[in-house]
């Protein structure tokens, strides 16, 4: 089979070990280093994708994807929900009221965000019912002023189902300060745990009780909460719906309340990816040292090739082929091992925990009890492409240096 001279000799130099075992050892370490760098990058980014997925499913499963907020309390929320459901991106629309206040228990206080919900409909837009660890969500009854609190709040106040706690909310008044506190005694009817900061900053009451605390009619609500298919389409979807309903309504969405958190997570992934790319770059540029040593070792061979008619471009291509082969093989090995490791990292951590008897991710400390991983093909493609490009660029200078060798000078000192 015909092969170009550059590819034939370049691949032959890659396999040759008889003359200089040290050069072969350096070539192997460069290949191994590149493979380890690619492997580490794939595994770490997959784990970060897994954590981001867990955070998204838990936090965005609790907070509204989007809301259609009335400028004034909404007297009849069903027509608004019906209008919202006409949008193909909307999967559910339920009544919703939100308040901010303070929880007080035996002299201890903490800020809280209180959501007024309809327990019968909340399962369409929230995952809270799936994460109740004490009591029941449907124990929220209108007029009974029950409350479902987060596990962190329950632990901080040492509360259990059946205990009572005081909610303090600001109320506009004619007092000199303009605002007076309004206190409401609540009965703890449930505790939820989603494993995020919402466990200490969120509480649920019945939407009718929220209306009563706001001095509204029992059927009035603040907004209609929407669940959408594509979270990143929520701003546009809610804006379109509110625009169609008129000036009496405005739109809000999760990017206003949780956007900074997910922007920070995205930035963190980008920065860690760049740092890991430096490891890949160091491993790739070890090829420079390898090829320079090979060029020095093959000086006589280069001179002979030049005397029998090889052009500088062919000489340059020989060593670019050799370095590229090292880079491609190292990147492919790292890519394959990285994919295997990313797909099995949770099982690997579980095995380490069983062997060592220690819980690396205790559910009492972390919001996850295992190491999540989500392998994304785009990440693997980007990492392997970066490995290929960096390893190719690392061959340019040594190959150019080999092409500049003068045959007479090399043969004189060989």
FENBEL-V211707 format. One record per residue. NEAR is the number of other ideal C-beta (glycine too) atoms within 8 Angstrom. Layout:
near
NEAR
NEAR
//
This chain:
near
2
3
6
7
9
11
10
9
11
15
11
8
12
10
6
8
6
3
5
7
6
7
11
10
8
12
12
8
9
15
12
9
12
20
13
10
16
17
13
11
15
18
13
10
15
15
13
12
14
12
11
13
10
11
12
10
9
14
13
11
8
12
9
11
13
15
13
16
10
12
7
5
11
12
6
7
9
6
7
15
12
9
10
13
8
6
9
3
9
15
7
9
12
13
14
15
13
10
11
9
11
10
16
11
10
4
5
8
8
9
8
13
10
16
11
18
15
9
10
5
11
14
6
9
12
10
10
13
9
5
9
13
7
8
11
7
13
6
11
16
7
7
7
9
11
15
15
17
13
15
10
9
15
14
7
9
11
6
11
9
9
5
8
7
14
11
17
12
13
9
8
5
7
2
7
3
5
6
9
8
8
9
8
10
9
12
11
18
11
16
16
14
9
15
9
10
6
12
14
9
9
11
14
15
16
15
13
11
15
14
16
10
11
10
4
8
7
8
8
9
15
12
14
15
13
18
10
13
6
7
9
4
10
15
10
7
14
15
9
9
15
11
7
7
10
5
4
7
12
7
14
10
12
13
8
6
6
10
9
6
9
11
8
8
12
9
8
9
12
8
8
11
10
8
8
13
10
8
11
16
9
10
13
15
9
14
15
11
9
14
16
10
12
14
14
7
9
10
12
9
7
14
16
10
11
12
7
6
5
8
6
8
7
11
16
12
13
15
17
14
13
15
17
11
11
16
18
10
9
18
15
9
10
16
15
8
10
16
11
8
12
13
8
8
13
10
7
9
12
9
8
9
11
7
6
6
5
5
5
8
11
8
8
3
5
8
7
11
6
8
11
11
13
9
12
9
6
6
12
13
8
8
15
12
8
10
18
11
8
13
18
12
8
15
17
9
8
14
16
9
10
15
10
7
14
7
11
7
9
13
10
6
6
7
//
